[in-house]
Amino acid sequence: MRVLERVEKNNSLEVLVEAPEDLYYLSLIVERGDVVYGYTTRQLRIDREEGSEKGERVKVYMGIEVEKKSYHRFSNSLRLTGRVVDAPEYLHAKGSFHTLVVRVGDRVRIVKRRPLTSFEEELLRRAATNYRRVLLLSVGEDEVAVGVVSPIGIDVRGVARLSTSRRREEKSIRERVEPSLRKVLERIFEQYRLEDYETVVVAAPEHLKRILEDVMSRLGVKGRIRYVKVYEGGEAGIYELTRRDDMRSLFSEVRREFEQENIDELLARLARGDRKVAVGLEEAFRAAEWGAVKKLLLVDDALFDEELSDRVLTLLDNVYRHSGNIVLVPGNSEAGEKLKRMGKAVAELYFPLENQ
């Protein structure tokens, strides 16, 4: 996400959304009460003697005071809903509700109701950093799974079934798998352009690896492709890749932290009776007030909870002001589900708290 203009005296900034991940960062920066400006479509209202009627939809630039936001990881859009505070007079739209839909390629201007917090400043720095994206393909005898590694997590984007032949005269695995595999990979590479990814990791069990290499070669797939052997292909193969030591160096360049690894490490310390670990939001709130949080693992759902968001933002700001590190864990990930069961947060402390 590129910051095009920033005016600190009125807490405003204009940004360009350059990648789907930018929508995630933007959803964390925009909060209730902020005014967001952008291009949208609005239906004209035509006044006649017998009453008003609806006209055509036109593209206009307007501003809304945000009351609700909706971000969905797989929709590649951020929906911001609120009352219109600025719009062309002919629309008669001021005071009415409207939803701005922000997508990749859009420019929006945000006027914050207060100065940016340390946490929000860090989000802008993260979003402005050039990051790598890795495409994952995991091939089994029955399915091909597609995943993407990005700064906000590992997403399984889809699973395609293979229509393998079972005719008696086709006894080899190659004869059963290869025709369907080629068709599925053709469709995948039409949807996922290889030039959008710095590395493509292709995983398959040993007995499918040579078949896969031959199919990729016939399709003319070139670039930075890394073939990796897994015990089981398909969706299970992607999750196997995320846990392997030999893949950690690659993924760590894309993601700042491995959430699962961090959670497991802190849980192990807690089991040993280490008092420099706090579990749950309430303990994290208290530790951050004392400047005791060295590292905070927080499920990102907490930032979208209207009842919690103000306290959570204060928590994050306190952590940053005392040089703590923050790992945001996607709520729909395996690590995120574990973190939810632990009260949405786990923190490593600089020192133990009294009455902890």
C-alpha positions, 0 to 999 in steps of 0.5 A: 500500500502506497501512501500518496499524501499525508497531512498530519495537522488534520490526521488525513492520508491518501493511499493507493491499494496495490495488493489484496493484502493491503485491504487487510492493513487498511481494515485495521487502520480505519475505525468507527468515526473516521471519514473515508473518501473515495469513488463509488457509484450512486443512483440518481434521484429525479424529481418530477411533479408527480414525485421522485423516481430513480435514475441511472447509477453514476460514478461520484467521489464522496465521503462517509463517516464510518460506522461499520466495516466488513473485511473478508479475506477471500473477497478481495474487497473492504466494505465501509458503511456510514452516513454521507458527509460530503457528496455533490449537491445534485445527489441529495445524498448527505445524511443518508447511508452509503457503502464504499467498496474498496478494491485493489487499485483504488485510491482512498483518503482517510481522515482519522478522528485522532492522530495515528497510534504507534500501532497504526504507524507500524501498519503503514510501514508494514504495508509499504514494505515490498513483500514476496508472495509464494504460490503453493501447489500440492498434488495428490492422486485425487486432488490438487490444492492451491495456497498462497503465502503472504504477509497476512498468513497462509490461505488455501484458496481452493481444491480441485478434484482430479477425474482419474481414469479407472479403465482396466487397460490403463493400469499405471498411475501415469495413465490414470492421473496425467490427463486430468492433472494437465487440465486442472493445472491449465485452469489453475495457471489461467487464474494464478499468473506466475509473474505475480509470485516470486516463487512457486512451491510444487509438492507431491508424493514421490510416486507422482513427482516425475509425472508432475514435472513432465506435465509442468514441462509440457505446459511450458511452465517456467520461472522459480519453481521448487519441487518438494516431496510430501507424504500426502498431496492435496490440501493435507500437503499444504499444511505439511509444508507449513510445518517442515523445517526445510521450508521455514527459511522460505516462508519466514521471508514472506511472513514475519512470524510463524504463529503456531510456532510462537504459540507452542513455544509460549505454551511449553513455557507456561507448562513449565511454570514460567511466570513470564507468560500471560494468557488471555486479553485481560492479562495482556491488558494489565501487562501492557499497562505496566510496559511488561509485554515483550511479544504479543500474539493476538488473534486479529478478530479482536480488532474487528470486535466493536466492543473490544476494538478501542481497548485492543488498540490501546493495548497494541499502542502500549506494547509498541511504546515499550518496544514490544513485538506484535504478531497478528494471527488470522482468526481463520487459521489453525493457530488462530483457532487455538488462540481463540480458545486461550482468550484471544491473546498470549504474551511473553513478558519482560518480567512476571506480574504480581498476583498473576 
